[in-house]
C-alpha cells in the first residue's frame, strides 16, 4: 500500500492539470498522492458530454464552452480535439507550481516494488537548484548520497532556480509514429535512478504527460501551440512548449531537470493515427530545431513574456516561409501572452517579475 507523508508538500501551492475526454477513473489509484491537491480538469471534445470524477477530489472542470466564456475571442489560441488544450489550465491556475499528467498514466513501482509518488519527486526536483552551466558526472549533486565531483567549479555550486521537472515513463515509451511502427512490442522496463540538469544550449524533446514546472518562473512560456482540430499538425504541442521554454530558461539563467520520477504509461496510441498527426511535424522539425538552436534573445528581454513575444517575431520572420501555419502560430503566441496577462495581472508578481540576474547573454 502506498504511504504518503503526513503533510503533503506544497499542498496549497500546486495545481494538478489533467486534459481528458473520458471519465477519470484513473484518479482512484492516484488518490493517496493527489487527493490533498486541487485539480484543474480541461475537458476536450464534446462539451455536452459529462465527465465523471471520483468522489472526494477537489477540482474545477473547464470544457470548450467554459474556455470560450473565459477567454472570449482569445480562445482561438487554445487547441481543440488535442491534449494541447491542457495549457488553458496553466493559465487559469492561481498557484505557484503545476503538475500535469495524462489520464492513461498510472502509478509506477520502483525496483523494490514500492509505489512511486511521482508528484512528491517532481516537487523535490523543483525545490532543488539546477546546474545548467557545468555538467556534474554524478548527475544531480543535491540528492542524498551524491555531491559535486572533483573539478567542479565552486563558484557554480550554488546552482540556479529550477523551472521545469521532466519525468519519464515505464512500459509504453513516448515514441513517434515511425518508431512505434517498427517497434510495436517495445516496452521500457529500465528504471534509471537518476535526475540530471539539461545543459545550457541543449534542446530536448519535452513530453507533457508527466511534467511539473514553476508557473511563476516560466508559466507564460508553457504554451502548447495550435494543434488538432483545423490544424495541419498534432502531437508536437509539448515539443513546441519545450523548445520555447528551454531557450527562455537558458536566456534567463533557469534550470530544466529530466529523469525521475517515472509513471506507468498504460496504453500505446494508434501509430497510423499518430503518423497522420505527426507527418508534417517530422518533416518540419528538421527546420525547427536549427531555428531554436540559433534563436538569440536581446538583453532587454528580462521577463518570460518579453522573451516569448520576441520568439514569436522570429517565428514569423524565419519559419513563416516554411509554411503559413507558422504565421498563424506566431499570432497565436501573442494572443496567448495577452490572455495570460489578462488573467494574471501584474499585482500577482507574474507579469512584471524580472529575475534578479536578468538576462545571462
TORKOL-4160 file (C-alpha; in steps of 0.2 Angstrom, whole numbers, padded with zeros to 4 digits, m for minus):
361
<pt num="1" X="0000" Y="0000" Z="0000"/>
<pt num="2" X="0007" Y="0017" Z="m0004"/>
<pt num="3" X="0012" Y="0028" Z="0010"/>
<pt num="4" X="0011" Y="0047" Z="0010"/>
<pt num="5" X="0020" Y="0060" Z="0020"/>
<pt num="6" X="0008" Y="0067" Z="0034"/>
<pt num="7" X="0008" Y="0085" Z="0027"/>
<pt num="8" X="0009" Y="0084" Z="0008"/>
<pt num="9" X="0022" Y="0096" Z="0000"/>
<pt num="10" X="0016" Y="0112" Z="m0006"/>
<pt num="11" X="m0002" Y="0107" Z="m0004"/>
<pt num="12" X="m0009" Y="0125" Z="m0006"/>
<pt num="13" X="0004" Y="0130" Z="m0019"/>
<pt num="14" X="0002" Y="0117" Z="m0033"/>
<pt num="15" X="m0012" Y="0113" Z="m0045"/>
<pt num="16" X="m0013" Y="0096" Z="m0055"/>
<pt num="17" X="m0019" Y="0099" Z="m0073"/>
<pt num="18" X="m0027" Y="0085" Z="m0082"/>
<pt num="19" X="m0033" Y="0086" Z="m0100"/>
<pt num="20" X="m0046" Y="0072" Z="m0104"/>
<pt num="21" X="m0061" Y="0066" Z="m0115"/>
<pt num="22" X="m0066" Y="0052" Z="m0103"/>
<pt num="23" X="m0071" Y="0048" Z="m0085"/>
<pt num="24" X="m0057" Y="0050" Z="m0073"/>
<pt num="25" X="m0057" Y="0033" Z="m0065"/>
<pt num="26" X="m0038" Y="0033" Z="m0066"/>
<pt num="27" X="m0038" Y="0045" Z="m0052"/>
<pt num="28" X="m0043" Y="0031" Z="m0040"/>
<pt num="29" X="m0025" Y="0024" Z="m0040"/>
<pt num="30" X="m0018" Y="0041" Z="m0038"/>
<pt num="31" X="m0029" Y="0045" Z="m0023"/>
<pt num="32" X="m0016" Y="0043" Z="m0009"/>
<pt num="33" X="m0005" Y="0055" Z="m0018"/>
<pt num="34" X="m0017" Y="0068" Z="m0027"/>
<pt num="35" X="m0031" Y="0069" Z="m0015"/>
<pt num="36" X="m0024" Y="0083" Z="m0005"/>
<pt num="37" X="m0021" Y="0094" Z="m0020"/>
<pt num="38" X="m0033" Y="0105" Z="m0031"/>
<pt num="39" X="m0036" Y="0098" Z="m0049"/>
<pt num="40" X="m0039" Y="0108" Z="m0064"/>
<pt num="41" X="m0048" Y="0096" Z="m0077"/>
<pt num="42" X="m0048" Y="0103" Z="m0095"/>
<pt num="43" X="m0061" Y="0093" Z="m0105"/>
<pt num="44" X="m0058" Y="0091" Z="m0123"/>
<pt num="45" X="m0070" Y="0087" Z="m0137"/>
<pt num="46" X="m0089" Y="0087" Z="m0135"/>
<pt num="47" X="m0093" Y="0100" Z="m0121"/>
<pt num="48" X="m0111" Y="0092" Z="m0119"/>
<pt num="49" X="m0103" Y="0075" Z="m0113"/>
<pt num="50" X="m0102" Y="0074" Z="m0094"/>
<pt num="51" X="m0085" Y="0068" Z="m0087"/>
<pt num="52" X="m0086" Y="0058" Z="m0070"/>
<pt num="53" X="m0073" Y="0062" Z="m0057"/>
<pt num="54" X="m0071" Y="0050" Z="m0042"/>
<pt num="55" X="m0078" Y="0056" Z="m0025"/>
<pt num="56" X="m0068" Y="0066" Z="m0013"/>
<pt num="57" X="m0057" Y="0076" Z="m0026"/>
<pt num="58" X="m0056" Y="0095" Z="m0025"/>
<pt num="59" X="m0057" Y="0100" Z="m0043"/>
<pt num="60" X="m0063" Y="0113" Z="m0056"/>
<pt num="61" X="m0068" Y="0107" Z="m0073"/>
<pt num="62" X="m0067" Y="0118" Z="m0089"/>
<pt num="63" X="m0075" Y="0112" Z="m0106"/>
<pt num="64" X="m0074" Y="0121" Z="m0123"/>
<pt num="65" X="m0089" Y="0132" Z="m0118"/>
<pt num="66" X="m0080" Y="0137" Z="m0102"/>
<pt num="67" X="m0064" Y="0141" Z="m0112"/>
<pt num="68" X="m0074" Y="0152" Z="m0124"/>
<pt num="69" X="m0083" Y="0161" Z="m0110"/>
<pt num="70" X="m0067" Y="0165" Z="m0100"/>
<pt num="71" X="m0056" Y="0170" Z="m0115"/>
<pt num="72" X="m0069" Y="0177" Z="m0127"/>
<pt num="73" X="m0061" Y="0179" Z="m0145"/>
<pt num="74" X="m0044" Y="0175" Z="m0137"/>
<pt num="75" X="m0050" Y="0157" Z="m0135"/>
<pt num="76" X="m0044" Y="0155" Z="m0153"/>
<pt num="77" X="m0026" Y="0151" Z="m0146"/>
<pt num="78" X="m0032" Y="0136" Z="m0136"/>
<pt num="79" X="m0032" Y="0120" Z="m0147"/>
<pt num="80" X="m0047" Y="0109" Z="m0148"/>
<pt num="81" X="m0048" Y="0090" Z="m0150"/>
<pt num="82" X="m0030" Y="0089" Z="m0144"/>
<pt num="83" X="m0022" Y="0087" Z="m0127"/>
<pt num="84" X="m0013" Y="0104" Z="m0131"/>
<pt num="85" X="m0029" Y="0111" Z="m0123"/>
<pt num="86" X="m0021" Y="0107" Z="m0106"/>
<pt num="87" X="m0012" Y="0124" Z="m0106"/>
<pt num="88" X="m0028" Y="0133" Z="m0103"/>
<pt num="89" X="m0027" Y="0125" Z="m0085"/>
<pt num="90" X="m0010" Y="0133" Z="m0083"/>
<pt num="91" X="m0017" Y="0150" Z="m0087"/>
<pt num="92" X="m0032" Y="0149" Z="m0075"/>
<pt num="93" X="m0022" Y="0142" Z="m0061"/>
<pt num="94" X="m0018" Y="0154" Z="m0047"/>
<pt num="95" X="m0004" Y="0143" Z="m0039"/>
<pt num="96" X="0015" Y="0144" Z="m0040"/>
<pt num="97" X="0018" Y="0126" Z="m0046"/>
<pt num="98" X="0009" Y="0115" Z="m0059"/>
<pt num="99" X="0010" Y="0096" Z="m0062"/>
<pt num="100" X="0002" Y="0089" Z="m0077"/>
<pt num="101" X="m0002" Y="0071" Z="m0081"/>
<pt num="102" X="m0012" Y="0061" Z="m0094"/>
<pt num="103" X="m0026" Y="0050" Z="m0090"/>
<pt num="104" X="m0018" Y="0035" Z="m0096"/>
<pt num="105" X="m0003" Y="0037" Z="m0084"/>
<pt num="106" X="m0004" Y="0025" Z="m0069"/>
<pt num="107" X="0006" Y="0024" Z="m0053"/>
<pt num="108" X="0023" Y="0015" Z="m0057"/>
<pt num="109" X="0033" Y="0004" Z="m0045"/>
<pt num="110" X="0051" Y="0006" Z="m0041"/>
<pt num="111" X="0063" Y="m0009" Z="m0042"/>
<pt num="112" X="0059" Y="m0013" Z="m0024"/>
<pt num="113" X="0041" Y="m0015" Z="m0028"/>
<pt num="114" X="0036" Y="0001" Z="m0019"/>
<pt num="115" X="0023" Y="0013" Z="m0027"/>
<pt num="116" X="0032" Y="0029" Z="m0034"/>
<pt num="117" X="0024" Y="0046" Z="m0028"/>
<pt num="118" X="0028" Y="0055" Z="m0044"/>
<pt num="119" X="0021" Y="0071" Z="m0038"/>
<pt num="120" X="0032" Y="0071" Z="m0022"/>
<pt num="121" X="0048" Y="0068" Z="m0033"/>
<pt num="122" X="0043" Y="0082" Z="m0045"/>
<pt num="123" X="0042" Y="0094" Z="m0031"/>
<pt num="124" X="0059" Y="0089" Z="m0024"/>
<pt num="125" X="0066" Y="0092" Z="m0041"/>
<pt num="126" X="0058" Y="0109" Z="m0042"/>
<pt num="127" X="0064" Y="0114" Z="m0025"/>
<pt num="128" X="0082" Y="0109" Z="m0028"/>
<pt num="129" X="0093" Y="0120" Z="m0039"/>
<pt num="130" X="0099" Y="0115" Z="m0056"/>
<pt num="131" X="0117" Y="0116" Z="m0064"/>
<pt num="132" X="0115" Y="0121" Z="m0082"/>
<pt num="133" X="0132" Y="0129" Z="m0084"/>
<pt num="134" X="0143" Y="0114" Z="m0080"/>
<pt num="135" X="0139" Y="0096" Z="m0080"/>
<pt num="136" X="0141" Y="0085" Z="m0065"/>
<pt num="137" X="0146" Y="0067" Z="m0069"/>
<pt num="138" X="0137" Y="0061" Z="m0053"/>
<pt num="139" X="0121" Y="0068" Z="m0060"/>
<pt num="140" X="0111" Y="0078" Z="m0048"/>
<pt num="141" X="0123" Y="0084" Z="m0034"/>
<pt num="142" X="0109" Y="0089" Z="m0022"/>
<pt num="143" X="0102" Y="0072" Z="m0020"/>
<pt num="144" X="0106" Y="0061" Z="m0004"/>
<pt num="145" X="0122" Y="0051" Z="m0007"/>
<pt num="146" X="0129" Y="0062" Z="m0021"/>
<pt num="147" X="0139" Y="0079" Z="m0022"/>
<pt num="148" X="0149" Y="0089" Z="m0034"/>
<pt num="149" X="0164" Y="0079" Z="m0041"/>
<pt num="150" X="0182" Y="0085" Z="m0041"/>
<pt num="151" X="0185" Y="0098" Z="m0054"/>
<pt num="152" X="0168" Y="0106" Z="m0052"/>
<pt num="153" X="0170" Y="0125" Z="m0050"/>
<pt num="154" X="0165" Y="0131" Z="m0033"/>
<pt num="155" X="0158" Y="0147" Z="m0040"/>
<pt num="156" X="0144" Y="0137" Z="m0049"/>
<pt num="157" X="0140" Y="0125" Z="m0034"/>
<pt num="158" X="0125" Y="0136" Z="m0028"/>
<pt num="159" X="0116" Y="0132" Z="m0044"/>
<pt num="160" X="0101" Y="0141" Z="m0052"/>
<pt num="161" X="0082" Y="0140" Z="m0049"/>
<pt num="162" X="0074" Y="0125" Z="m0057"/>
<pt num="163" X="0059" Y="0130" Z="m0068"/>
<pt num="164" X="0055" Y="0113" Z="m0076"/>
<pt num="165" X="0055" Y="0095" Z="m0070"/>
<pt num="166" X="0053" Y="0082" Z="m0084"/>
<pt num="167" X="0048" Y="0065" Z="m0079"/>
<pt num="168" X="0049" Y="0048" Z="m0088"/>
<pt num="169" X="0038" Y="0033" Z="m0092"/>
<pt num="170" X="0039" Y="0014" Z="m0089"/>
<pt num="171" X="0030" Y="0002" Z="m0100"/>
<pt num="172" X="0025" Y="0012" Z="m0116"/>
<pt num="173" X="0039" Y="0024" Z="m0121"/>
<pt num="174" X="0035" Y="0041" Z="m0129"/>
<pt num="175" X="0039" Y="0036" Z="m0147"/>
<pt num="176" X="0035" Y="0045" Z="m0163"/>
<pt num="177" X="0024" Y="0035" Z="m0176"/>
<pt num="178" X="0038" Y="0028" Z="m0187"/>
<pt num="179" X="0047" Y="0021" Z="m0171"/>
<pt num="180" X="0031" Y="0014" Z="m0165"/>
<pt num="181" X="0028" Y="0006" Z="m0182"/>
<pt num="182" X="0045" Y="m0003" Z="m0182"/>
<pt num="183" X="0045" Y="m0007" Z="m0164"/>
<pt num="184" X="0027" Y="m0011" Z="m0160"/>
<pt num="185" X="0031" Y="m0023" Z="m0145"/>
<pt num="186" X="0045" Y="m0012" Z="m0137"/>
<pt num="187" X="0042" Y="m0008" Z="m0119"/>
<pt num="188" X="0053" Y="0002" Z="m0107"/>
<pt num="189" X="0057" Y="m0009" Z="m0092"/>
<pt num="190" X="0073" Y="0001" Z="m0087"/>
<pt num="191" X="0072" Y="0011" Z="m0071"/>
<pt num="192" X="0086" Y="0023" Z="m0071"/>
<pt num="193" X="0088" Y="0031" Z="m0054"/>
<pt num="194" X="0095" Y="0047" Z="m0060"/>
<pt num="195" X="0090" Y="0065" Z="m0062"/>
<pt num="196" X="0100" Y="0077" Z="m0072"/>
<pt num="197" X="0100" Y="0095" Z="m0077"/>
<pt num="198" X="0099" Y="0098" Z="m0096"/>
<pt num="199" X="0114" Y="0109" Z="m0100"/>
<pt num="200" X="0113" Y="0126" Z="m0106"/>
<pt num="201" X="0112" Y="0127" Z="m0125"/>
<pt num="202" X="0105" Y="0109" Z="m0127"/>
<pt num="203" X="0087" Y="0107" Z="m0133"/>
<pt num="204" X="0077" Y="0091" Z="m0128"/>
<pt num="205" X="0060" Y="0083" Z="m0133"/>
<pt num="206" X="0048" Y="0088" Z="m0119"/>
<pt num="207" X="0034" Y="0076" Z="m0116"/>
<pt num="208" X="0019" Y="0084" Z="m0107"/>
<pt num="209" X="0012" Y="0068" Z="m0099"/>
<pt num="210" X="0022" Y="0068" Z="m0083"/>
<pt num="211" X="0028" Y="0086" Z="m0081"/>
<pt num="212" X="0030" Y="0099" Z="m0067"/>
<pt num="213" X="0035" Y="0117" Z="m0068"/>
<pt num="214" X="0036" Y="0133" Z="m0058"/>
<pt num="215" X="0022" Y="0143" Z="m0065"/>
<pt num="216" X="0029" Y="0159" Z="m0058"/>
<pt num="217" X="0046" Y="0157" Z="m0066"/>
<pt num="218" X="0041" Y="0150" Z="m0083"/>
<pt num="219" X="0022" Y="0149" Z="m0084"/>
<pt num="220" X="0019" Y="0160" Z="m0099"/>
<pt num="221" X="0032" Y="0150" Z="m0110"/>
<pt num="222" X="0022" Y="0134" Z="m0107"/>
<pt num="223" X="0010" Y="0137" Z="m0122"/>
<pt num="224" X="0006" Y="0121" Z="m0131"/>
<pt num="225" X="0003" Y="0129" Z="m0148"/>
<pt num="226" X="m0010" Y="0127" Z="m0161"/>
<pt num="227" X="m0014" Y="0108" Z="m0163"/>
<pt num="228" X="m0028" Y="0096" Z="m0168"/>
<pt num="229" X="m0044" Y="0102" Z="m0175"/>
<pt num="230" X="m0042" Y="0113" Z="m0190"/>
<pt num="231" X="m0023" Y="0112" Z="m0189"/>
<pt num="232" X="m0011" Y="0103" Z="m0200"/>
<pt num="233" X="m0001" Y="0095" Z="m0186"/>
<pt num="234" X="m0003" Y="0086" Z="m0169"/>
<pt num="235" X="0007" Y="0078" Z="m0156"/>
<pt num="236" X="0020" Y="0092" Z="m0156"/>
<pt num="237" X="0011" Y="0103" Z="m0143"/>
<pt num="238" X="0023" Y="0098" Z="m0129"/>
<pt num="239" X="0038" Y="0098" Z="m0141"/>
<pt num="240" X="0035" Y="0117" Z="m0146"/>
<pt num="241" X="0032" Y="0122" Z="m0127"/>
<pt num="242" X="0048" Y="0113" Z="m0123"/>
<pt num="243" X="0059" Y="0121" Z="m0136"/>
<pt num="244" X="0052" Y="0139" Z="m0132"/>
<pt num="245" X="0054" Y="0135" Z="m0113"/>
<pt num="246" X="0072" Y="0129" Z="m0114"/>
<pt num="247" X="0078" Y="0144" Z="m0125"/>
<pt num="248" X="0070" Y="0156" Z="m0112"/>
<pt num="249" X="0077" Y="0146" Z="m0097"/>
<pt num="250" X="0094" Y="0147" Z="m0105"/>
<pt num="251" X="0092" Y="0166" Z="m0108"/>
<pt num="252" X="0086" Y="0169" Z="m0090"/>
<pt num="253" X="0098" Y="0158" Z="m0081"/>
<pt num="254" X="0085" Y="0145" Z="m0076"/>
<pt num="255" X="0086" Y="0126" Z="m0075"/>
<pt num="256" X="0077" Y="0111" Z="m0083"/>
<pt num="257" X="0079" Y="0094" Z="m0075"/>
<pt num="258" X="0075" Y="0077" Z="m0083"/>
<pt num="259" X="0074" Y="0059" Z="m0076"/>
<pt num="260" X="0065" Y="0053" Z="m0060"/>
<pt num="261" X="0050" Y="0052" Z="m0057"/>
<pt num="262" X="0043" Y="0038" Z="m0068"/>
<pt num="263" X="0025" Y="0035" Z="m0071"/>
<pt num="264" X="0017" Y="0019" Z="m0079"/>
<pt num="265" X="0011" Y="0023" Z="m0096"/>
<pt num="266" X="m0003" Y="0011" Z="m0099"/>
<pt num="267" X="m0008" Y="0011" Z="m0117"/>
<pt num="268" X="0000" Y="0015" Z="m0134"/>
<pt num="269" X="m0009" Y="0026" Z="m0146"/>
<pt num="270" X="m0013" Y="0021" Z="m0163"/>
<pt num="271" X="0003" Y="0023" Z="m0174"/>
<pt num="272" X="m0006" Y="0026" Z="m0190"/>
<pt num="273" X="m0017" Y="0039" Z="m0182"/>
<pt num="274" X="m0001" Y="0047" Z="m0175"/>
<pt num="275" X="0008" Y="0046" Z="m0191"/>
<pt num="276" X="m0006" Y="0057" Z="m0199"/>
<pt num="277" X="m0005" Y="0069" Z="m0185"/>
<pt num="278" X="0014" Y="0070" Z="m0185"/>
<pt num="279" X="0018" Y="0069" Z="m0203"/>
<pt num="280" X="0021" Y="0087" Z="m0206"/>
<pt num="281" X="0030" Y="0089" Z="m0189"/>
<pt num="282" X="0043" Y="0076" Z="m0193"/>
<pt num="283" X="0047" Y="0085" Z="m0209"/>
<pt num="284" X="0046" Y="0102" Z="m0201"/>
<pt num="285" X="0056" Y="0098" Z="m0186"/>
<pt num="286" X="0072" Y="0097" Z="m0197"/>
<pt num="287" X="0070" Y="0116" Z="m0199"/>
<pt num="288" X="0063" Y="0120" Z="m0182"/>
<pt num="289" X="0077" Y="0113" Z="m0172"/>
<pt num="290" X="0091" Y="0123" Z="m0181"/>
<pt num="291" X="0079" Y="0138" Z="m0179"/>
<pt num="292" X="0078" Y="0136" Z="m0160"/>
<pt num="293" X="0097" Y="0132" Z="m0159"/>
<pt num="294" X="0100" Y="0149" Z="m0167"/>
<pt num="295" X="0087" Y="0160" Z="m0158"/>
<pt num="296" X="0096" Y="0174" Z="m0148"/>
<pt num="297" X="0086" Y="0185" Z="m0136"/>
<pt num="298" X="0091" Y="0203" Z="m0133"/>
<pt num="299" X="0097" Y="0209" Z="m0116"/>
<pt num="300" X="0081" Y="0219" Z="m0113"/>
<pt num="301" X="0071" Y="0203" Z="m0113"/>
<pt num="302" X="0071" Y="0201" Z="m0095"/>
<pt num="303" X="0054" Y="0193" Z="m0092"/>
<pt num="304" X="0046" Y="0177" Z="m0099"/>
<pt num="305" X="0033" Y="0187" Z="m0108"/>
<pt num="306" X="0046" Y="0198" Z="m0117"/>
<pt num="307" X="0056" Y="0183" Z="m0122"/>
<pt num="308" X="0041" Y="0174" Z="m0128"/>
<pt num="309" X="0035" Y="0189" Z="m0139"/>
<pt num="310" X="0052" Y="0190" Z="m0146"/>
<pt num="311" X="0052" Y="0172" Z="m0151"/>
<pt num="312" X="0035" Y="0174" Z="m0159"/>
<pt num="313" X="0043" Y="0188" Z="m0170"/>
<pt num="314" X="0057" Y="0177" Z="m0175"/>
<pt num="315" X="0045" Y="0163" Z="m0179"/>
<pt num="316" X="0035" Y="0174" Z="m0191"/>
<pt num="317" X="0051" Y="0181" Z="m0199"/>
<pt num="318" X="0060" Y="0164" Z="m0201"/>
<pt num="319" X="0048" Y="0150" Z="m0200"/>
<pt num="320" X="0033" Y="0159" Z="m0209"/>
<pt num="321" X="0042" Y="0155" Z="m0226"/>
<pt num="322" X="0042" Y="0136" Z="m0221"/>
<pt num="323" X="0023" Y="0136" Z="m0220"/>
<pt num="324" X="0010" Y="0148" Z="m0217"/>
<pt num="325" X="0005" Y="0138" Z="m0202"/>
<pt num="326" X="0019" Y="0146" Z="m0193"/>
<pt num="327" X="0012" Y="0164" Z="m0196"/>
<pt num="328" X="m0004" Y="0158" Z="m0188"/>
<pt num="329" X="0006" Y="0150" Z="m0174"/>
<pt num="330" X="0016" Y="0166" Z="m0171"/>
<pt num="331" X="0000" Y="0176" Z="m0170"/>
<pt num="332" X="m0007" Y="0164" Z="m0158"/>
<pt num="333" X="0008" Y="0165" Z="m0147"/>
<pt num="334" X="0005" Y="0184" Z="m0145"/>
<pt num="335" X="m0014" Y="0181" Z="m0141"/>
<pt num="336" X="m0009" Y="0168" Z="m0128"/>
<pt num="337" X="0003" Y="0181" Z="m0119"/>
<pt num="338" X="m0011" Y="0194" Z="m0120"/>
<pt num="339" X="m0024" Y="0181" Z="m0112"/>
<pt num="340" X="m0011" Y="0176" Z="m0099"/>
<pt num="341" X="m0008" Y="0194" Z="m0094"/>
<pt num="342" X="m0027" Y="0197" Z="m0093"/>
<pt num="343" X="m0030" Y="0183" Z="m0082"/>
<pt num="344" X="m0014" Y="0185" Z="m0072"/>
<pt num="345" X="m0012" Y="0204" Z="m0069"/>
<pt num="346" X="0004" Y="0211" Z="m0063"/>
<pt num="347" X="0000" Y="0213" Z="m0044"/>
<pt num="348" X="0002" Y="0194" Z="m0043"/>
<pt num="349" X="0020" Y="0197" Z="m0047"/>
<pt num="350" X="0020" Y="0186" Z="m0063"/>
<pt num="351" X="0018" Y="0198" Z="m0077"/>
<pt num="352" X="0031" Y="0211" Z="m0071"/>
<pt num="353" X="0043" Y="0198" Z="m0062"/>
<pt num="354" X="0061" Y="0201" Z="m0068"/>
<pt num="355" X="0073" Y="0189" Z="m0062"/>
<pt num="356" X="0087" Y="0196" Z="m0051"/>
<pt num="357" X="0101" Y="0190" Z="m0063"/>
<pt num="358" X="0092" Y="0197" Z="m0078"/>
<pt num="359" X="0097" Y="0190" Z="m0095"/>
<pt num="360" X="0113" Y="0180" Z="m0095"/>
<pt num="361" X="0118" Y="0183" Z="m0113"/>
